[in-house]
Amino acid sequence: MRVDVSAPNRIDLAGGTTDLYPLYLLMNGGFTVNVAINVKSSVTLTETDDKVYRLCSEDLKQSFESDNLDDLPISGPLGLLGLSLLHFPPLRGLNVTTCNDAPPGSGLGASSALTVALISGLLKTRHEELSPTEIVQIAADIETALIGVPAGKQDHIAALYGGMSLINFGFKGYARRGYDKTNLNLDHLQDMIILTYTGAGRFSGMNNWEITKKFIDGDQSTRSKLLAIRKVALEMRKVVETGEWDSLGKLVNAEWNLRRSLAPGVSNPTIDSMILAAGSAGAIASKVCGAGGGGCMFTLTSPVKRSAVEKALCDQGATIMNFEFDSHGVVTHATQ
């Protein structure tokens, strides 16, 4: 059997970090708003009869093979693959090939999308099914084991469902309200967003863990800012539900101003210059994707200002990333 799986990455509009366990329990619930995009993470699984496990990451240019499942890597560039296979042991030999469209450290949730795609493919080869909630939890647990700090869940949810997601996190796990182009005018929002790659990405998990630790340790500034970030996300829910996209800018700016003050390294001089140049060219708002420090950024602009804003960003060294919103979520195709 051959199984091809793809899962979308996401742009996080508001509420990031509040999706981390146990943080959302300590702050009486988290709330995030994100939208899936057709920047994909892909996995191909091909069963073999030789009882060998072959792992290959095309974008990272890393490979490994062994006839012993216990020898598979559980850390490093292929650790995500090894941990996933250990949790869902293949019934036969297996070739695993993965690829991310996004550059490393993009902040678009590529590793989470890849984990969701990989788990979905492994379940298919094992003729098993799990609920979406179970897949999200296992994927987050596998990532937590790999990176050594708690992983959030909003990225896995976006990858699994696609569309725009309004997600509550609390004692019962998560509750999602989803939208796509059939029940919300997303075309106008898509026309407003410019997605760019600002430069070398960074490991976002540690940023989020430092913020979580400060919250747990009782740092009042961190507590108040995270609660304010959640409040912004809840206010953004109203914008999404009404489709009043022209009200989005002030909330994105509020979220970014709060986030960039949470921890050192969330922004940097390069990012600051890009945001300043975009604003001077007519942009409404900008925010780095994920936990910041590099990677991708999205900028809101009116369609009539789009060309000028794109030029200003490029002049500062940003790379424009073409995208469309994704409404499908994880897609699995199996052939014998």
RODO-2510 file (C-alpha; in nm, 4 decimals, decimal comma):
residues 336
     n   res          X          Y          Z
     1     m     0,0000     0,0000     0,0000
     2     r     0,1075     0,3572    -0,0710
     3     v    -0,0454     0,6427     0,1301
     4     d    -0,0049     1,0093     0,0363
     5     v    -0,1085     1,2651     0,2967
     6     s    -0,0987     1,6436     0,3029
     7     a    -0,1942     1,8869     0,5778
     8     p    -0,2136     2,2675     0,5684
     9     n    -0,0017     2,5055     0,7709
    10     r    -0,1685     2,8069     0,9312
    11     i    -0,1526     3,1805     0,9925
    12     d    -0,2204     3,2510     1,3608
    13     l    -0,4192     3,5705     1,3885
    14     a    -0,4481     3,5960     1,7666
    15     g    -0,4237     3,4096     2,0951
    16     g    -0,1051     3,2108     2,0410
    17     t     0,0620     3,0622     2,3526
    18     t    -0,2744     3,0443     2,5331
    19     d    -0,3208     2,7019     2,3668
    20     l    -0,0393     2,5466     2,5727
    21     y    -0,1125     2,2868     2,8397
    22     p    -0,1195     2,3482     3,1339
    23     l    -0,1153     2,7233     3,0748
    24     y    -0,4745     2,7458     2,9535
    25     l    -0,5884     2,5696     3,2714
    26     l    -0,4068     2,8216     3,4882
    27     m    -0,5535     3,1231     3,3083
    28     n    -0,9126     2,9963     3,3156
    29     g    -0,9108     2,9015     2,9480
    30     g    -0,7231     2,9880     2,6313
    31     f    -0,8569     3,1127     2,3007
    32     t    -0,6953     3,1262     1,9564
    33     v    -0,7950     3,2377     1,6076
    34     n    -0,6154     3,0938     1,3051
    35     v    -0,6699     3,0185     0,9386
    36     a    -0,5296     2,7250     0,7399
    37     i    -0,3345     2,7966     0,4214
    38     n    -0,2237     2,5877     0,1244
    39     v     0,1386     2,5935     0,2330
    40     k     0,1492     2,2194     0,3006
    41     s     0,3310     1,9509     0,4956
    42     s     0,3299     1,6210     0,3058
    43     v     0,4036     1,2574     0,3835
    44     t     0,4309     0,9539     0,1569
    45     l     0,4243     0,6090     0,3170
    46     t     0,5071     0,3053     0,1052
    47     e     0,4834    -0,0427     0,2555
    48     t     0,7555    -0,2926     0,1676
    49     d     0,8212    -0,6628     0,2239
    50     d     1,1816    -0,6296     0,3438
    51     k     1,1020    -0,5347     0,7069
    52     v     1,3180    -0,2237     0,6800
    53     y     1,2167     0,1223     0,7999
    54     r     1,3478     0,4024     0,5788
    55     l     1,3032     0,7646     0,6812
    56     c     1,3691     1,0596     0,4503
    57     s     1,3051     1,4312     0,4947
    58     e     1,3373     1,5893     0,1516
    59     d     1,3438     1,9523     0,2675
    60     l     1,5904     1,8865     0,5500
    61     k     1,7982     1,6494     0,3340
    62     q     1,8154     1,3902     0,6137
    63     s     1,7681     1,0123     0,5902
    64     f     1,7970     0,7027     0,8088
    65     e     1,7167     0,3339     0,7784
    66     s     1,7131     0,0334     1,0078
    67     d     1,5513    -0,3083     1,0328
    68     n     1,5012    -0,2500     1,4061
    69     l     1,2183    -0,0203     1,5121
    70     d     1,3934     0,0538     1,8423
    71     d     1,6910     0,2009     1,6556
    72     l     1,4869     0,4793     1,4934
    73     p     1,5858     0,8346     1,5969
    74     i     1,3778     0,9951     1,8697
    75     s     1,5571     1,3307     1,8593
    76     g     1,7079     1,5580     1,5983
    77     p     1,5752     1,6312     1,2479
    78     l     1,4118     1,2879     1,2063
    79     g     1,2973     1,2508     1,5661
    80     l     0,9390     1,3361     1,4821
    81     l     0,9279     1,0484     1,2341
    82     g     1,0915     0,8014     1,4700
    83     l     0,8657     0,8861     1,7639
    84     s     0,5553     0,8587     1,5466
    85     l     0,6536     0,5155     1,4140
    86     l     0,7282     0,3943     1,7656
    87     h     0,3800     0,5049     1,8751
    88     f     0,2134     0,3517     1,5662
    89     p     0,4363     0,0531     1,4761
    90     p     0,4138    -0,0337     1,1040
    91     l     0,2683    -0,3727     1,0173
    92     r     0,5290    -0,4183     0,7435
    93     g     0,8509    -0,2568     0,6252
    94     l     0,7910     0,1095     0,5482
    95     n     0,9443     0,3906     0,3463
    96     v     0,8550     0,7310     0,4931
    97     t     0,9232     1,0437     0,2880
    98     t     0,8296     1,3884     0,4174
    99     c     0,8421     1,7428     0,2842
   100     n     0,7435     2,0849     0,4177
   101     d     0,6611     2,3690     0,1769
   102     a     0,7481     2,6222     0,4479
   103     p     1,1098     2,6982     0,5362
   104     p     1,2401     2,5708     0,8745
   105     g     1,1382     2,7916     1,1651
   106     s     0,8648     2,9587     0,9606
   107     g     0,6231     2,9975     1,2514
   108     l     0,3470     2,8544     1,0322
   109     g     0,3077     2,5344     1,2348
   110     a     0,4754     2,3140     0,9720
   111     s     0,6077     2,0529     1,2165
   112     s     0,2631     2,0195     1,3749
   113     a     0,1000     1,9804     1,0341
   114     l     0,3611     1,7201     0,9440
   115     t     0,2857     1,5283     1,2643
   116     v    -0,0872     1,5280     1,1872
   117     a    -0,0198     1,4103     0,8307
   118     l     0,2161     1,1375     0,9500
   119     i    -0,0227     1,0061     1,2156
   120     s    -0,3090     1,0063     0,9634
   121     g    -0,0977     0,8085     0,7171
   122     l     0,0217     0,5572     0,9771
   123     l    -0,3363     0,4999     1,0909
   124     k    -0,4311     0,4279     0,7294
   125     t    -0,1564     0,1672     0,6898
   126     r    -0,2652     0,0051     1,0170
   127     h    -0,6361     0,0100     0,9160
   128     e    -0,7191     0,2058     1,2306
   129     e    -0,9175     0,5185     1,3077
   130     l    -0,8955     0,7746     1,5836
   131     s    -1,1168     1,0729     1,6619
   132     p    -0,9903     1,4215     1,5743
   133     t    -0,9498     1,4956     1,9454
   134     e    -0,7321     1,1867     1,9905
   135     i    -0,5149     1,2750     1,6903
   136     v    -0,4624     1,6311     1,8172
   137     q    -0,3662     1,5087     2,1650
   138     i    -0,1261     1,2394     2,0430
   139     a     0,0343     1,4769     1,7916
   140     a     0,0894     1,7404     2,0614
   141     d     0,2308     1,4755     2,2970
   142     i     0,4747     1,3506     2,0323
   143     e     0,5955     1,7041     1,9644
   144     t     0,6300     1,7708     2,3371
   145     a     0,8446     1,4575     2,3721
   146     l     1,0638     1,5752     2,0839
   147     i     1,1189     1,9404     2,1805
   148     g     1,1295     1,8881     2,5569
   149     v     0,8765     2,1603     2,6414
   150     p     0,4943     2,1679     2,6149
   151     a     0,3585     2,2038     2,2617
   152     g     0,0414     2,3974     2,1868
   153     k    -0,2514     2,2429     2,0021
   154     q    -0,3866     2,5168     1,7739
   155     d    -0,1483     2,4203     1,4892
   156     h    -0,2618     2,0575     1,4898
   157     i    -0,6261     2,1651     1,4896
   158     a    -0,5735     2,3903     1,1871
   159     a    -0,3927     2,1090     1,0038
   160     l    -0,6641     1,8568     1,0806
   161     y    -0,9730     2,0627     0,9999
   162     g    -0,8586     2,3371     0,7617
   163     g    -1,0581     2,6592     0,7253
   164     m    -1,0713     2,9313     0,9876
   165     s    -1,0770     2,8074     1,3460
   166     l    -1,2004     2,9769     1,6626
   167     i    -1,0749     2,7497     1,9395
   168     n    -1,1532     2,7438     2,3109
   169     f    -0,9107     2,5543     2,5361
   170     g    -1,0161     2,4437     2,8837
   171     f    -1,0865     2,1589     3,1220
   172     k    -1,2585     1,9517     2,8537
   173     g    -0,9754     1,9907     2,6027
   174     y    -1,0729     2,2065     2,3082
   175     a    -1,3903     2,3194     2,1351
   176     r    -1,3651     2,4510     1,7782
   177     r    -1,5980     2,6657     1,5732
   178     g    -1,4991     2,6415     1,2097
   179     y    -1,5592     2,8558     0,9027
   180     d    -1,4709     2,8259     0,5362
   181     k    -1,5705     2,9979     0,2122
   182     t    -1,9131     2,8338     0,2211
   183     n    -2,0199     3,0125     0,5388
   184     l    -1,7940     3,3184     0,5571
   185     n    -1,6585     3,5715     0,3069
   186     l    -1,2914     3,4785     0,3348
   187     d    -1,1961     3,6111    -0,0094
   188     h    -1,1787     3,9692     0,1153
   189     l    -0,9618     3,8683     0,4116
   190     q    -0,7294     3,6746     0,1816
   191     d    -0,6930     3,9829    -0,0387
   192     m    -0,5935     4,1842     0,2689
   193     i    -0,3135     3,9513     0,3870
   194     i     0,0449     3,9601     0,2613
   195     l     0,2518     3,6670     0,3871
   196     t     0,6291     3,7100     0,3933
   197     y     0,9365     3,5212     0,5059
   198     t     1,1490     3,7611     0,7105
   199     g     1,4631     3,5495     0,7331
   200     a     1,6108     3,2659     0,9343
   201     g     1,3562     3,1083     1,1663
   202     r     1,4087     3,0040     1,5236
   203     f     1,2936     2,7393     1,7710
   204     s     0,9616     2,8788     1,8930
   205     g     0,8943     2,6183     2,1610
   206     m     1,1478     2,7636     2,4009
   207     n     1,0028     3,1135     2,3622
   208     n     0,6603     2,9827     2,4588
   209     w     0,8016     2,7813     2,7487
   210     e     0,9843     3,0842     2,8905
   211     i     0,6561     3,2770     2,8819
   212     t     0,4697     2,9850     3,0438
   213     k     0,7306     2,9580     3,3198
   214     k     0,7007     3,3276     3,3979
   215     f     0,3231     3,2905     3,4237
   216     i     0,3560     2,9905     3,6583
   217     d     0,6180     3,1716     3,8660
   218     g     0,3719     3,4546     3,9238
   219     d     0,5277     3,7240     3,7076
   220     q     0,2481     3,9808     3,7075
   221     s     0,3540     4,1506     3,3850
   222     t     0,3494     3,8206     3,1963
   223     r     0,0156     3,7247     3,3495
   224     s    -0,1518     4,0516     3,2580
   225     k    -0,0153     4,0473     2,9010
   226     l    -0,1233     3,6882     2,8341
   227     l    -0,4691     3,7600     2,9686
   228     a    -0,4780     4,0679     2,7453
   229     i    -0,3741     3,8542     2,4448
   230     r    -0,6627     3,6186     2,5193
   231     k    -0,8976     3,9177     2,5418
   232     v    -0,7806     4,0369     2,1988
   233     a    -0,8468     3,6895     2,0557
   234     l    -1,1966     3,6885     2,2061
   235     e    -1,2632     4,0301     2,0528
   236     m    -1,1375     3,8992     1,7200
   237     r    -1,3987     3,6241     1,7404
   238     k    -1,6657     3,8913     1,6977
   239     v    -1,4905     4,0249     1,3872
   240     v    -1,4767     3,6764     1,2356
   241     e    -1,8373     3,5976     1,3182
   242     t    -1,9567     3,9184     1,1508
   243     g    -1,7009     3,9218     0,8688
   244     e    -1,6182     4,2864     0,9460
   245     w    -1,2579     4,2457     0,8318
   246     d    -1,1856     4,6184     0,8276
   247     s    -1,1960     4,6053     1,2107
   248     l    -0,9186     4,3451     1,2206
   249     g    -0,6215     4,5784     1,1982
   250     k    -0,6421     4,7356     1,5429
   251     l    -0,6683     4,3900     1,7033
   252     v    -0,3690     4,2514     1,5127
   253     n    -0,1670     4,5566     1,6193
   254     a    -0,2793     4,5136     1,9793
   255     e    -0,1845     4,1449     1,9773
   256     w     0,1586     4,2184     1,8278
   257     n     0,2382     4,5015     2,0707
   258     l     0,1548     4,2733     2,3619
   259     r     0,3434     3,9738     2,2217
   260     r     0,6630     4,1569     2,1315
   261     s     0,6930     4,2745     2,4935
   262     l     0,6461     3,9273     2,6423
   263     a     0,9981     3,7947     2,5930
   264     p     1,3326     3,9053     2,4471
   265     g     1,3784     3,8017     2,0860
   266     v     1,0128     3,7956     1,9817
   267     s     1,1011     4,0787     1,7474
   268     n     1,4365     4,1979     1,6151
   269     p     1,5689     4,5016     1,4246
   270     t     1,5089     4,3364     1,0864
   271     i     1,1442     4,2625     1,1666
   272     d     1,0947     4,6086     1,3173
   273     s     1,2309     4,7682     0,9985
   274     m     1,0008     4,5591     0,7812
   275     i     0,6950     4,6501     0,9873
   276     l     0,7879     5,0188     0,9853
   277     a     0,8403     5,0184     0,6074
   278     a     0,5120     4,8377     0,5472
   279     g     0,3278     5,0884     0,7654
   280     s     0,4856     5,3808     0,5822
   281     a     0,3628     5,2296     0,2532
   282     g     0,0062     5,2087     0,3833
   283     a    -0,0165     4,8757     0,5680
   284     i    -0,2805     4,8504     0,8388
   285     a    -0,1026     4,6053     1,0717
   286     s     0,1690     4,3403     1,0855
   287     k     0,2413     4,0466     1,3161
   288     v     0,5058     3,7761     1,3175
   289     c     0,3635     3,4248     1,2896
   290     g     0,4144     3,1820     1,5754
   291     a     0,6321     3,2730     1,8727
   292     g     0,8424     3,5204     1,6766
   293     g     1,2132     3,5864     1,6461
   294     g     1,2135     3,5338     1,2709
   295     g     1,0346     3,3156     1,0215
   296     c     0,7132     3,4376     0,8605
   297     m     0,5080     3,7510     0,9134
   298     f     0,1672     3,8543     0,7879
   299     t     0,0717     4,2086     0,7008
   300     l    -0,2779     4,3487     0,6616
   301     t    -0,3372     4,6037     0,3893
   302     s    -0,6172     4,7378     0,1744
   303     p    -0,6100     4,5833    -0,1754
   304     v    -0,5331     4,9220    -0,3345
   305     k    -0,2173     4,9550    -0,1222
   306     r    -0,1050     4,5947    -0,1708
   307     s     0,1549     4,6525    -0,4441
   308     a     0,3179     4,9403    -0,2583
   309     v     0,3290     4,7467     0,0681
   310     e     0,4742     4,4375    -0,1010
   311     k     0,7480     4,6511    -0,2593
   312     a     0,8298     4,8125     0,0740
   313     l     0,8608     4,4705     0,2402
   314     c     1,0783     4,3329    -0,0390
   315     d     1,3019     4,6400    -0,0243
   316     q     1,3677     4,5500     0,3402
   317     g     1,4667     4,1934     0,2489
   318     a     1,1368     4,0110     0,2977
   319     t     1,0291     3,7376     0,0559
   320     i     0,6648     3,7298    -0,0555
   321     m     0,4980     3,3894    -0,0077
   322     n     0,1978     3,3234    -0,2300
   323     f    -0,0863     3,1381    -0,0608
   324     e    -0,4574     3,0700    -0,0565
   325     f    -0,6787     2,9709     0,2334
   326     d    -0,7286     2,5955     0,2714
   327     s    -1,0733     2,4523     0,3456
   328     h    -0,9908     2,0805     0,3329
   329     g    -0,7587     2,0118     0,6255
   330     v    -0,5663     1,6853     0,6196
   331     v    -0,6179     1,4886     0,2974
   332     t    -0,5289     1,1177     0,2723
   333     h    -0,5111     0,9139    -0,0488
   334     a    -0,4303     0,5416    -0,0458
   335     t    -0,3475     0,3121    -0,3387
   336     q    -0,2701    -0,0579    -0,3412
***
